Amino acid sequence: MSQVALTPRSQPTTVWQLRRKKVPDQLSLPADYVPTDYTSLPTPEEPKKGGGLGMILVGLVLLLVLGAVAYGVISQGGDEEIVPTPVAQTALDIERASMIVSDGKLTAQINISTDAPDNSQVGAILLEDGRPFEFFDTDAMTTTVAAGKARLTIPEIEDHEDGRKSSEYTVQVTVANAEGAVLATANEPIEIKGDALDRFLGDAGVTPVDVTPTVESTEPVSGTVVPTPADGSTPVTQVTPPVQPTVVAGGVPVPLDNVVISRPGIIYTTPYGPANQRGNVTAGEIARIVVKMPVNGEVWYLVAISQSGQSGWLNSSTIDLPATEVNKITPVSGDAPFAVTFNGGNVRSAPGAAVVTTVDAGVNLTLTGRSSDSAWFKIKLPDGTEGWVVGQILTINPAVLNTIPVAP
């Protein structure tokens, strides 16, 4: 039988030859190949200790310096942009603002100073608690600047509301140029005291305070409106003479004139407490003493001050007078049922009715009745004349008030 027999060596020999191929003794390299000499390269230096931290610090310092410089440039540029150009302001100062009684009318006197140009317009209004109050004649409420000054004299209008004790009154002054542009505005409380305060707050029928005694004349005075008495008789005009007359029958006191104030004092609305202050007096001022009245062991004078026009009750301790002069002063009483006229005023046939006569300041009259609200009092004058007067013109002892019956 003919078979081919494989010897065990045949297969292993073939495998060995596949795994181990004969490699040439020498590799062929490109013709342009140049071997590198690594021994010629420089040796790298080791980093120095701390060198990296130093560089960081230097960088931070540079950044801070550059930031400061940049901030200064920006800030300087910003300041130049936001600073506004100064605008000249017009100065305005209200040197005086007061009310006085002048020519029978309540008048405001306002003096200002300003650096506004000459002929600038100056106007003023009266404010009640910050709101316009119609009290003064609008035709007289403007003037012009001259040499940095201006003065306004504004009389009251015929029909106006009375002021209120609970309100605050100020004047508002405005300065404007010829084109009407407002240059400055200022507000100032207006001083109202003495006779002016009575007129400002008082009843329309109350006449201005006049502590000069009056004499009778049957001849009417030019320009004076004389009320017609209720009985239709010839009206009597009250005329204030330039020279003090002799006291006439009827209880009109004779004032003591040219009395020098000895030391500072306060004028009050009444010698009874509590009382409101009407003003101050200083040593050397000249006063007229109308009457004297004892109150709680002290003596009080009803006075009128020549310089300021203030009137009211002044403690006698402010005036040094010899006994002979004190004895010349008319004494009055505040005990029941008497009262003293604090102001001169009208006597009416009934509350708010026709005028029957007038009464002077300092007259000691008898209280015979009062209205339910004690706003009006029925009185009897020393000459026997009877009528009604508004309570605002009287000085009444509070202890006496409740003893006066309510008149029917």
PyMOL commands that set and color helices and strands:
alter all, ss='L'
color gray80, all
select helices_A, chain A and resi 10-19+38-40+51-82+138-140+195-201+316-318+323-326+391-393+398-401
alter helices_A, ss='H'
color red, helices_A
select strands_A, chain A and resi 92-102+105-114+121-128+131-132+142-144+149-155+169-176+182-189+215-217+237-239+256-260+265-268+277-281+286-295+298-305+311-315+330-331+338-341+345-348+355-359+364-370+376-380+386-390+394-395
alter strands_A, ss='S'
color yellow, strands_A
deselect
rebuild
show_as cartoon
